[in-house]
């Protein structure tokens, strides 16, 4: 099992509506990308950060997810909203 965790520091000028839209777009990937088994997206109570937790059966499944056109469409939406991004991938 591969765990994929991302934490974003949001730009200060990003609205609550934009953060919610980001969350919804990420969660909507379930069912569109078969390799994506689980996804959880959270907005920190302060609204300054967001996190994504997801699971894949293999490293290859994570790679398919990352290259998938639906994921790349969400990436294009997300990039202008974030100031910093941290990622950790591990196997358990």
ChimeraX attribute file (.defattr): number of C-alpha atoms within 10 A of each C-alpha:
attribute: neighborCount
match mode: 1-to-1
recipient: residues
	/A:1	13
	/A:2	17
	/A:3	18
	/A:4	18
	/A:5	18
	/A:6	15
	/A:7	19
	/A:8	20
	/A:9	17
	/A:10	22
	/A:11	14
	/A:12	11
	/A:13	7
	/A:14	14
	/A:15	13
	/A:16	11
	/A:17	9
	/A:18	13
	/A:19	21
	/A:20	14
	/A:21	14
	/A:22	20
	/A:23	20
	/A:24	12
	/A:25	19
	/A:26	19
	/A:27	15
	/A:28	15
	/A:29	17
	/A:30	14
	/A:31	11
	/A:32	12
	/A:33	17
	/A:34	12
	/A:35	18
	/A:36	19
	/A:37	14
	/A:38	14
	/A:39	17
	/A:40	13
	/A:41	20
	/A:42	15
	/A:43	19
	/A:44	11
	/A:45	8
	/A:46	7
	/A:47	15
	/A:48	15
	/A:49	19
	/A:50	21
	/A:51	18
	/A:52	18
	/A:53	16
	/A:54	17
	/A:55	21
	/A:56	22
	/A:57	14
	/A:58	14
	/A:59	16
	/A:60	12
	/A:61	18
	/A:62	20
	/A:63	12
	/A:64	17
	/A:65	20
	/A:66	15
	/A:67	10
	/A:68	13
	/A:69	12
	/A:70	16
	/A:71	19
	/A:72	13
	/A:73	11
	/A:74	16
	/A:75	15
	/A:76	10
	/A:77	15
	/A:78	19
	/A:79	13
	/A:80	11
	/A:81	19
	/A:82	19
	/A:83	12
	/A:84	12
	/A:85	14
	/A:86	10
	/A:87	11
	/A:88	10
	/A:89	14
	/A:90	11
	/A:91	12
	/A:92	5
